[in-house]
Amino acid sequence: MKKEKMIYLFYRYDGNTLYAKKEIPYEFRLSAQLILDELCFDWNKKQLENKINETLITGDKDEFMRLCEEYRHFLWE
């Protein structure tokens, strides 16, 4: 079996130089993630509260109990 050889030729690149972007500092990434988490938490909680209020108006007890069980995850105490 023949052994294959590879030959590499290097040519100078004449195009525009590419520069790497700076990495975002950890503190900025962490604070952005915490803000997004808080916004999503608040939005989901308000949506669930609105659904609970709608079930109270319509009088659907089973749906109300199911939504109350989901709402318990949003309570800290």
C-alpha positions in Angstrom: 0.0 0.0 0.0 1.4 3.4 -0.9 1.8 6.0 1.7 0.2 9.3 0.8 2.0 12.5 1.4 0.5 15.9 1.8 2.2 19.1 0.8 1.0 22.4 2.1 1.8 25.7 0.5 1.4 28.9 2.4 0.5 32.1 0.6 0.3 35.6 2.0 -3.3 36.8 2.5 -3.8 40.1 0.7 -7.3 40.8 1.9 -8.6 42.8 4.8 -7.3 41.9 8.2 -9.8 40.2 10.6 -9.8 41.2 14.2 -11.3 39.1 17.0 -14.0 40.8 19.1 -13.5 41.3 22.7 -15.3 38.9 25.0 -18.1 40.3 27.2 -17.0 40.5 30.8 -18.5 37.9 33.1 -20.2 40.5 35.3 -22.1 42.0 32.3 -23.3 38.5 31.2 -24.4 37.6 34.7 -26.3 40.8 35.3 -28.0 40.5 31.8 -29.0 37.0 32.6 -30.4 37.9 36.0 -32.4 40.8 34.5 -33.8 38.6 31.8 -34.7 35.9 34.3 -36.5 38.4 36.5 -38.4 39.8 33.6 -39.5 36.3 32.4 -40.5 35.4 36.0 -42.6 38.5 36.4 -44.3 38.1 33.0 -45.1 34.4 33.6 -46.5 35.2 37.1 -48.7 37.9 35.8 -50.0 35.7 33.0 -50.8 33.0 35.5 -52.6 35.5 37.8 -54.7 36.7 34.8 -55.7 33.1 34.0 -56.6 32.4 37.6 -58.8 35.6 37.6 -60.5 34.5 34.4 -61.3 31.1 35.9 -62.8 32.8 39.0 -65.0 34.8 36.7 -66.1 31.7 34.7 -66.4 29.5 37.8 -64.3 26.6 36.5 -63.2 25.0 39.8 -61.0 22.2 38.3 -59.0 24.7 36.1 -58.7 27.0 39.1 -57.2 24.2 41.3 -54.8 23.3 38.5 -53.7 26.9 38.1 -53.3 27.4 41.8 -51.0 24.4 42.0 -48.9 25.9 39.3 -48.9 29.3 41.0 -47.4 27.8 44.2 -44.1 27.5 42.3 -44.0 31.3 42.1 -44.4 31.8 45.9 -41.2 32.1 47.9 -42.7 31.3 51.3 
